[in-house]
Amino acid sequence: KESPISEQIVWFLKNGLEKIYFAGGEALLEPDHYKTLEKIIEINPNVEITYDTNFSILGLGKYNVLDYWKQLNNITVSASIDGSLKKCEYLRSGLKWDVFLRNWSEIKEQAANVNIKIHYTVSIYNVFHFPEFIEQVSKLGLIQDANGLDIGLCEDPVWLNIRSIPEPVKVEIKELYHEFSKTELGLIHNNSINEVISYLALNNDIKYFMAFCAFTKKLDIIRGEKFATTFPSAFQAYKKFINV
């Protein structure tokens, strides 16, 4: 029996549907997602398809998404990753950096038709890490130019919003970004760098920064992790104001 979603997608595909966007949560954990891909391949494999996924998995049970992606002609996958190595694993609990890299390589090898981009969400946690992250993923060959990287600015929860950072720390971040902007990679990613700096200039209430500190302490206790050792640059800057 066809699922309601499959029946709906068939109608849309037969009536001129041009674009499909699979947003997060995680579409690759939904059985109906694979049934939808089957219908797209059958009716119109030229439909423009875009994904958000964290690359933690490439399939579900009997389904391997690469078997489907290879048969599609216009697909872009936005890899949601907010740091590298231990920073990545801290921010997206359960995701392993080596698994992320292995799945990225597997897509490149088995479904070269897929266009992969990185989507980095900037928050209080990783704002100091952003220039370093660009250097690391560029060195690994994950991105070649500015088109390979999109950024988001965390607005909610407000205690993770970079606008809540104390003003003296914002000055440190701006100096870091300005220095990075003078490098070859900084020039390539100048628009992203300036977007973060512009957003950082907006004000927020210091009480939200205090909430970030309290939240992070509790999170570290629950997970048995340490923000201080995972994000040393941010920790050194933040601890001058409130002990995190």
Secondary structure, DSSP 8 states (H G I E B T S, - for coil): ---HHHHHHHHHHHTT--EEEE-SS-GGG-HHHHHHHHHHHHH-TTSEEEEEE-SS-SEETTEEHHHHHTT-SSEEEEEE---SHHHHHHHSTT--HHHHHHHHHHHHHH-TT-EEEEEEEE-TTTGGGHHHHHHHHHHTTS--SGGGEEEEE--SSGGG-GGGS-HHHHHHHHHHHHHHHTSHHHHHTHHHHHHHHHHHTS---HHHHHHHHHHHHHHHHHHT--HHHHSHHHHHHHTTTS--
